[in-house]
């Protein structure tokens, strides 16, 4: 099962127990908490680092210029980092950001990319997205 969305540190013990994949690692504090909890529970979820490509203050995520350092830190804690995740700015053309994600993944030699939603998933596939979030095309718009 996949956890997509903000994970609060006080919910990590539940998330690590329930989810096989966590798509939203966005801080050193969260990385440390996940590492502690996976040791306690003897589980190891697969994790995506969330990148804030648009440098939006209202969104979580690691700035791409800090990714290598954050990736190395997360790996040193024993986290199973398998890829990166992004949510491009809503009001901008996502095709500007998707090529950057491919470059970022190549930089740290990761295979998985979680990007692309109902409005831009075809474009995301062109840039090697391996996980798509197409909920509104399946379940309809949120009311």
C-alpha positions, 0 to 999 in steps of 0.5 A: 500500500502507498502513502501519498501526501504529507506525513506528520512525524507524530503519525510515523509509527502508524504509517510505517506499520501500514504502508509499503511505500512512502511518497513524501519524505520531506525533512531530516526530522521525518527521515530520522523518525522513520528510521527509528520507527522502522528499527522498532517495528522491523520493517523497511518501507520503500521511500521517495524523497519529495522535491520542491521543484517550484520552490513554493513556500506552501509546499513541502519538499527538499530543494533540488540543490540540497538533494544529494546531501539529503539523500546521503543523510537518509541513506546513512539512517538506513532508509530504503530510498528508491526514488523521488516525487514532485508536485509541480506548481498548479498554475504552471506548465508541468512540462517545465518541471518533469525533465528536471526530475529525470535529471535529479534521479540520474544524479543520485542513480535512482530508478523510480519517479513519482510524478504526474496527476490526472491533468499531466500524466501523459507528459510525466510518462514521457519523462520516465515517471514510474508512479502516477497519481491519477485519482480524479480521473478515476474517482472524479473531482473533489467536492 
